[in-house]
Amino acid sequence: MPVTRHRSVEEVPEPERAGSALQRLATACAASSLSEAFRHTRPAPRGVRRFGSVEEDDAHRQAWESGRDDPTTSDGPAGPAPLG
């Protein structure tokens, strides 16, 4: 995208906008739906983990992404079991 320089604010052209309020609403809804698709459904585990190999790291990541229990700990993806 080329850089365009202007001497004053009056020279800057207005940005293109959707024609109607309904089109702007549709654009906002589409952006909201798209953002929901990229959101995680559960929080990532806290802290830093060290793995002895790339394979062990990959197995841990695949287990976490599929929702299975964490193969490197007994806690699992939801954390330790509640007391009592």
N, C-alpha and C positions, 0 to 999 in steps of 0.2 A: 504494500500500500504506500503510495507516494506521500511525502510530507509536504503540506501546503502551509505557507507562512502568510499571515495577515498583519497589516499595520495597526488595525484597530478592531474592536469587537464588532463594530457595525459591518465590517467586511465579511465576517464569518457567516456562511449560509446556515439557515435553519436545518436541523436534522430531519430526515424523512420520518414520518409517523404513519401509523395505520390510519385508514380512512375514517373509521367510526369507533365508538366506544365498544361495540360488540366485538370488533376485530381485535382491539386491545385486550379485552377480557379473554377472548379465545387464546391469544398469544400468552397471556399470563397463566392460564390454566394448563396450556401445553408445557410451559416451562416448569410449573409446579409438578406435573405428572412425571416429567423427565427427572427432576431432582429426587423424587421419591424412589425411582428405579435405582439410583446410585447410593441410597442411604442404607447403612447396615441395619439389620433387624435386631441385633444385640451388640452390646458394647465390646470393644476389643479388650483383651486381658491387659491388666496394668503391669508395668515393670519391664525389665529387660531380660531376655532369655538368651542363653548361650548354648550352642549346639556343637557337638563333636564333629559333625560332618554336614555336608550339604544335603545328603539324603535324609538325615534325621530332621533337619530343619524343614525340608519339603514334606515329610510325613506329618510333622506337627501342623504345618499350614493347611494341608489337605484335610486333616482331621478337624481342624477348627472351622474351615469353610463348609464342610459337610455337616457340622453340628454334632459329630461324634465326640465321645469323651477324649480328652487330651491324652495322647499316648505316653507323654513324658511325666505326667503327674497323676495322682489319684483323685484330684479335685474335679476334673471335667470342665466343660465350658461355662457352667453356671457358678463355679466356685465351690468351696467346701460345703459339705452337708451341714444343715443347721444343728445346733446343739439341742439336746433334750428331746 
